[in-house]
Amino acid sequence: MMAFFTLVRREYLQYRPVFLYAPLILIAIVTALTVAALVSGHTRFAVGGNPVGYRVFDSAYFVLGGLWWAYLFIALFFYFADSFNSDWRDNSMLFWKSMPVSDYAVLMSKLVAGMTVLPAMVFIALLVTGIIAGLATLVAPHILPLLGPANVGAIAVSWMQISFVALLYLVLALLWYAPFFAWVGALSTAFGRWSIPLALLIPVVFSAFEGAVDLGAAPGGSYILGFLRQRLSFNFDTVDLEIAVLSGGPIDITGLAGRLISAVNWPSLIAGLLFAAAVIYLASRYRRRVLKSFA
């Protein structure tokens, strides 16, 4: 087990610019933009009357969460496309062959690092930027006359509630999209960075072949593309989330979490995790076979 954690730590050290430095830079950018918005005097609120301070915070924190999750999933896509082939480029593959770890453990450590360490770092960054947004909300009424007074307690409660929902959403989304990340990583084992276009091209080619055989009998022209469209959609109504966060009343955190969990297609999610484990296993077998050719 310690060897596996060492492999995960190795991934963090090797990809520290993505795992640590990029979130720190983005936090600095958010801080600078927030300060600039407050001191410039050009920020305006197109509202009638004075908006409640903590609701302004809710809106800002909700937007920050969406931006952070967008960054995370883009970063994960490129991380998996690169990391599963990095052993070839830095000539460390033969070193890991000499260690008492299997190829499956090496590849699983890359998957675990991408699905836990990087999301954890981004979630911490979200919490930090949420605190920055909260401080800005407290200061803003002294600068922007249209903004009503903010309540520290209400902002703190909103910060905790939205953070909990964001974490729950993140965990479920990571589990839901795990097979896509594993697919890209498995292709990277054999094709390197070409896995990025191949991850999209291969399903399209098989879909075209299906269409030629079935003559467009499938709903929407392709069973494959229809299935991928269903899998690409997290199947959660974000409008419900937006209404809960941005409405005038308190957030029903229990009800919102329950609706989020119940909206997940659990059999499909579990099947996707099994697919992820299978393609990682096949990639490890390919990796082991390639290593034998060097022995």
Secondary structure as the mmCIF struct_conf table of DSSP 4:
data_model
#
loop_
_struct_conf.conf_type_id
_struct_conf.id
_struct_conf.beg_label_comp_id
_struct_conf.beg_label_asym_id
_struct_conf.beg_label_seq_id
_struct_conf.end_label_comp_id
_struct_conf.end_label_asym_id
_struct_conf.end_label_seq_id
HELX_RH_AL_P HELX_RH_AL_P1 MET A 2 GLN A 14
TURN_TY1_P TURN_TY1_P1 TYR A 15 TYR A 15
HELX_RH_AL_P HELX_RH_AL_P2 ARG A 16 ARG A 16
HELX_RH_PI_P HELX_RH_PI_P1 PRO A 17 TYR A 21
HELX_RH_AL_P HELX_RH_AL_P3 ALA A 22 SER A 40
BEND BEND1 GLY A 41 GLY A 41
BEND BEND2 GLY A 48 GLY A 49
HELX_LH_PP_P HELX_LH_PP_P1 ASN A 50 VAL A 52
HELX_RH_AL_P HELX_RH_AL_P4 GLY A 53 SER A 83
TURN_TY1_P TURN_TY1_P2 PHE A 84 ASN A 85
HELX_RH_AL_P HELX_RH_AL_P5 SER A 86 ARG A 89
TURN_TY1_P TURN_TY1_P3 ASP A 90 ASN A 91
HELX_RH_AL_P HELX_RH_AL_P6 MET A 93 LYS A 97
TURN_TY1_P TURN_TY1_P4 SER A 98 SER A 98
BEND BEND3 MET A 99 PRO A 100
HELX_RH_AL_P HELX_RH_AL_P7 ASP A 103 VAL A 112
HELX_RH_PI_P HELX_RH_PI_P2 ALA A 113 VAL A 117
HELX_RH_AL_P HELX_RH_AL_P8 LEU A 118 VAL A 139
HELX_RH_3T_P HELX_RH_3T_P1 ALA A 140 HIS A 142
TURN_TY1_P TURN_TY1_P5 ILE A 143 ILE A 143
TURN_TY1_P TURN_TY1_P6 PRO A 145 LEU A 146
BEND BEND4 LEU A 147 LEU A 147
HELX_LH_PP_P HELX_LH_PP_P2 GLY A 148 ASN A 151
HELX_RH_AL_P HELX_RH_AL_P9 VAL A 152 PHE A 191
HELX_RH_3T_P HELX_RH_3T_P2 GLY A 192 TRP A 194
HELX_RH_AL_P HELX_RH_AL_P10 SER A 195 ASP A 214
TURN_TY1_P TURN_TY1_P7 LEU A 215 GLY A 216
BEND BEND5 ALA A 218 ALA A 218
HELX_RH_3T_P HELX_RH_3T_P3 PRO A 219 GLY A 221
HELX_RH_AL_P HELX_RH_AL_P11 TYR A 223 LEU A 232
BEND BEND6 SER A 233 SER A 233
HELX_RH_AL_P HELX_RH_AL_P12 THR A 238 LEU A 246
BEND BEND7 SER A 247 GLY A 249
HELX_RH_AL_P HELX_RH_AL_P13 ILE A 253 SER A 262
TURN_TY1_P TURN_TY1_P8 ALA A 263 ALA A 263
BEND BEND8 VAL A 264 VAL A 264
HELX_RH_AL_P HELX_RH_AL_P14 TRP A 266 PHE A 294
#
